Amino acid sequence: MSNLKTTEKTALSARITAKLPVLIAVTTLIFAVCATLASFKAAGYGNRMVLAQTQASDQWAYYQAKSIKETLYQVQHDILEAEMKQSVRPEEFQEKLRQFEKEVRRYKEEKNEINNQALAKEQERDLAKEHNSRFGQALIFLQIGILLSSLAAINKIHYYWYAGLAGGGTGVVMFLSAYGKTL
């Protein structure tokens, strides 16, 4: 009876060993496909991150230009107001003061709008950075899985493949999780 069980175990072990190269090849292929997709997604989000940062910087430069113009109008307003106090006919200054005040208000409103646009671009950048990081981390684990699976195929030592399954499996889960968060 124990001889029969030993024979069955040996036969099962032989069948698994015969199919092991195919299993290693299939898992390596799955890891490679996921790694390729993760690489493209990471690069895409990396590009989005750089573009959003550039656009945010442009908005902040535009904000600064508007701030300088606002300050110039405010200074002109203050100078005119000081001259008006020393003038014999202060009513002559009223219209010009109102124009300066109007310009200062306009620049303040434009700055608020530009500020909101810049902050939105920074949020877009931060989100792209987060996605880029997640795909990058998944890629690392997938590459470890590919490496260990390849080592198992070359050396015919299935323990490397088990370790590769753990690393690559973690990478696949991380890739799917990162992909799900982008939807």
Residue pairs with C-beta under 8 A, 6 or more apart in sequence:
17 158
20 158
20 161
21 153
23 161
24 149
24 152
24 153
24 161
25 153
27 145
27 149
27 161
27 164
27 165
27 168
28 145
28 146
28 149
28 150
28 153
28 164
30 168
30 172
31 142
31 145
31 146
31 149
31 164
31 168
31 171
31 172
32 142
32 146
34 138
34 142
34 171
34 172
34 175
35 139
35 142
35 143
35 146
35 171
37 175
37 179
38 135
38 136
38 138
38 139
38 142
38 171
38 175
38 178
39 135
39 139
41 131
41 135
41 178
41 179
41 182
42 132
42 135
42 136
42 139
45 128
45 129
45 131
45 132
45 135
46 128
46 132
48 124
48 125
48 128
49 125
49 128
49 129
49 132
52 121
52 122
52 124
52 125
52 128
53 121
53 122
53 125
55 121
56 118
56 121
56 122
56 125
59 114
59 117
59 118
59 121
60 118
62 114
63 111
63 114
63 115
63 118
66 107
66 110
66 111
66 114
67 107
67 111
69 107
70 103
70 104
70 107
70 108
70 111
73 100
73 103
73 104
73 107
74 100
74 104
76 100
77 97
77 100
77 101
77 104
80 93
80 96
80 97
80 100
81 93
81 97
83 93
84 90
84 93
84 97
87 93
131 178
131 181
131 182
134 174
134 177
134 178
134 181
135 175
135 178
137 174
137 178
138 171
138 172
138 174
138 175
138 177
138 178
139 171
139 175
140 171
141 167
141 168
141 170
141 171
141 174
142 167
142 168
142 171
142 172
142 175
143 171
144 164
144 167
144 168
144 171
145 164
145 165
145 166
145 167
145 168
145 169
145 170
145 171
146 164
146 168
147 164
148 160
148 161
148 163
148 164
148 167
148 168
149 160
149 161
149 164
149 165
149 168
151 157
151 160
151 164
152 158
152 159
152 160
152 161
152 164
153 161
